[in-house]
Amino acid sequence: MISLDMASFNIVEENHDFLLSLVRDYVDLLFANEEEARVFTGHEPEEAIHHLGGMCEIAVLKIGAKGSMIASGGQVHRVSAVPARVIDTTGAGDLYATGFLYGLSRELPLPRCGEIGSLIAAKAIETIGPTVTEEALLQIQAALASFR
């Protein structure tokens, strides 16, 4: 399975045609935030997720405090964000993807993958930089035991 994170709306804007071709022809799993999706599809999140989902097997649209949307097989799953005390959002999207991919590698249902991603992203934004604290890591490990 080939996964792609759009990385930045600037990258999407500057490489739109190339990314469009790449996603349609090679990408199975696409991650985008709402700015990247807006630049890529020309639509707001509610409609953008349907466009993204039509281009690849699984599309994940991260919408910050509103959670995420996951499109696959013509269905859209909505996942709530995990409440967190926001200190720094650096790396939150990457850590969301990490959690999502962890769940997917365990063959969990897509909404559960999104819940794991949301949990890890929430822990990430409660600290400075793209990491989680030792305490948060222990909390994540404990929570993962219930995500089976």
N, C-alpha and C positions, 0 to 999 in steps of 0.2 A: 504494500500500500504506500502510495506517495502522498506525503502531507506537505502543505505549504502554508506559512503564515505570511500575510501580506506585508508585515513589518512597519510600514509607514505610509501615510497618505501621499507624501511627496514621492516616494518610490512608485506607488500606484499611478500617480498623475504623470510622472515622467516616462513610465514604461507601460502604459495602458494596453496598447495593442499586443505587445509581447506577452504580457501577463494573461490577457484574454485568451490568446492562443495556447499558452502553457496550461492554464487551468482547464480549458475545454479538452485538450488532447492528452494530458498526462496526470493531472492532479485528482486524487481520490478523496482527499480530506483537506478542506480549506478553512483556515482561521482568518477572520477579519474583525476589526473593531468598526464602530459605526462610521467614523470618518473615512476609513479605507473603503468600506462598502459603498458609501455615498459617492465617492470619486469613481469607483470601479463600475457601479451599476447606474448611477444617476438617480438613485432612489433613496428614500428614507428607510430606516431599518425594517419596518413592517412589510414593505414590498421588496426591499433588497434581499431579504433572506430567501424569498421564493426564487428570485433570479439566480442567486448563488447556488441554491439547492438544485436548480435545473442544469447546472454546469458540471457538477461532480457528485460522487456518491454521498458524501457527508459535507455539509457546510455549517460552520459555527460562527455566529455573529455575536461578538462580545459587546454589550451595551452598558458597561460600567455598573453603577448602582442599581440599574434596572435589571441586571442579570445577564442572561444570554438566551439566544434562540438557536436551535439546532434543526436543520432541515435534512431529511433523508427519506427517500422513497415516497415523495409527495406529501409527507407529514412534517409539521413543524412542532417541535417540543419547546416549551418555555421553561427556563430554569431561573429561579430567583437567586439574587445575590445573597451571600451570607453577610449579615450585618457586621460591620467592622468600624473601628476608630481609625479614620484615614490620617496617616502621617506622611506617606510617600507612595505614590502609585508606580514608581519605577519597577519594572519587571513583572507587574501583576498579570499582564496579558500572557507573557511567556510562562509564568507559573500556572496560570489557568490551563494553558495548552498541556503543560506537564501532567497536571492532574487528569485532564481529559484523556490523554494518551495512556496514562496508567490504567484508567478504567477500561478503555478500549482493549488494551493488551490482556486484560482479565476477562474479556468478552462480556462485560456488563452492559446493560441497556443504555442507550444513548443519553436519556435524561439523567441516569445515575452518573455517567461519565461527566456530564455537565455539573452535577452537584459536587463531585470531587474537585473539579477544576475551580468552582466557585469557593469552596472551602480553602483551598491552598492559596488562591489569589487574595482572599480576605486576610489570611494570616500574613501574607507578604506586604499588604498595604499598611499594616500596623507597625512597621519598622522602617528605618531608613535604608534605602538601597534595595537591590533585587534579591534579598535573602529572607529567611525566616529565622526567628530566634530559636534557641535550643528548646525553650518551653513550648513555643508554637509547634515545633517539630514533634514533640511528644504528644501534643493535642491532636495533631494531624494523624499520627500513627494510631492513636486510640480511636479516632473517628473512623479511620479506614477499616477497622475491624468490624464496624457495623454496616459497611457498604458492600458486603458480600452478596 
